[in-house]
Amino acid sequence: MMQRYKLYTLPIFENDLIEILDYIAFTLENPTASDQLLNEIKDAVDKRLSAPSAFEKYYPKGLNEPHYRIRVKNYLIFYVVADDVMELRRIVYNKRDVENLI
């Protein structure tokens, strides 16, 4: 049986996600798109839980530990893997200055 990693989210990731979903739902007045994005994010993260470190490593400037990325629509989810934990660190719009946000 394949190992399934534990999932942990940092508070800053949760804040990022709430801001993104609220912006789409309320500012853009498209709650359906907000719900769809959330479902796609959940699905993408869930698929990674079985082998989160089997993907290309990304080394953000100034940080020693490798990060990994998941692309969902126009967003990038950054996470790290330690032992049996997949830790979600940030989710950012891909047109932003990603290097300085991680």
C-alpha positions in Angstrom: 0.0 0.0 0.0 1.3 3.4 -0.9 2.2 5.8 1.9 -0.1 8.7 2.4 1.5 11.8 3.9 -0.1 14.0 6.6 -1.2 17.4 5.5 -0.4 20.5 7.4 -1.1 24.1 6.4 0.6 27.2 7.7 -1.7 30.1 8.8 -0.2 32.3 6.0 -1.3 29.7 3.4 -4.8 29.7 4.9 -4.9 33.6 4.8 -3.7 33.5 1.2 -6.4 31.1 0.2 -9.1 33.1 2.0 -8.0 36.3 0.3 -8.0 34.7 -3.2 -11.4 33.0 -2.7 -13.0 36.2 -1.2 -11.6 38.3 -4.1 -13.1 36.0 -6.7 -16.4 35.5 -4.9 -17.1 39.1 -3.7 -14.9 41.6 -5.7 -15.4 39.8 -9.0 -18.8 38.7 -7.9 -18.3 35.1 -9.0 -18.9 32.7 -6.1 -19.3 29.8 -8.5 -15.7 30.3 -9.8 -14.5 30.7 -6.2 -16.0 27.3 -5.3 -14.7 25.7 -8.4 -11.2 26.9 -7.7 -11.3 25.7 -4.1 -12.4 22.2 -5.3 -9.6 22.1 -7.9 -7.0 23.1 -5.2 -8.3 20.4 -2.8 -8.1 17.8 -5.6 -4.6 18.9 -6.7 -3.3 18.7 -3.1 -5.0 15.4 -2.4 -3.4 13.9 -5.5 0.1 15.0 -4.2 -0.4 13.4 -0.8 0.6 10.0 -1.9 4.1 11.1 -3.3 4.7 14.8 -2.6 8.5 14.7 -3.1 8.3 12.9 -6.5 8.1 16.2 -8.3 10.6 18.8 -9.4 12.3 20.7 -6.5 12.3 24.4 -6.4 14.8 26.4 -4.3 13.5 29.9 -3.4 16.1 32.6 -3.1 17.4 32.7 0.5 15.9 29.5 1.7 17.8 26.3 2.1 15.1 23.7 2.0 13.6 22.6 -1.3 10.0 23.6 -2.0 7.6 22.0 -4.5 5.0 23.7 -6.6 1.5 22.8 -7.7 -0.1 24.7 -10.5 -3.8 25.2 -10.3 -5.2 27.6 -12.9 -3.4 30.9 -12.4 -2.1 30.0 -8.9 1.0 28.4 -7.5 0.9 26.4 -4.3 4.2 26.0 -2.6 4.9 23.2 -0.1 7.7 21.4 1.7 8.1 17.8 2.7 9.5 16.7 6.0 9.4 13.1 7.1 5.7 12.0 6.6 4.3 15.6 6.4 3.4 17.7 3.4 3.3 21.3 4.6 1.5 23.9 2.5 3.3 27.2 2.8 1.9 29.7 0.3 -0.6 30.0 -2.5 0.0 33.0 -4.8 -1.2 34.4 -8.1 1.4 33.3 -10.7 1.9 36.9 -12.1 3.0 38.2 -8.7 6.6 38.5 -7.5 6.7 34.9 -6.3 10.3 34.9 -5.2 9.6 37.6 -2.6 6.4 36.1 -1.3 7.6 32.6 -0.3 
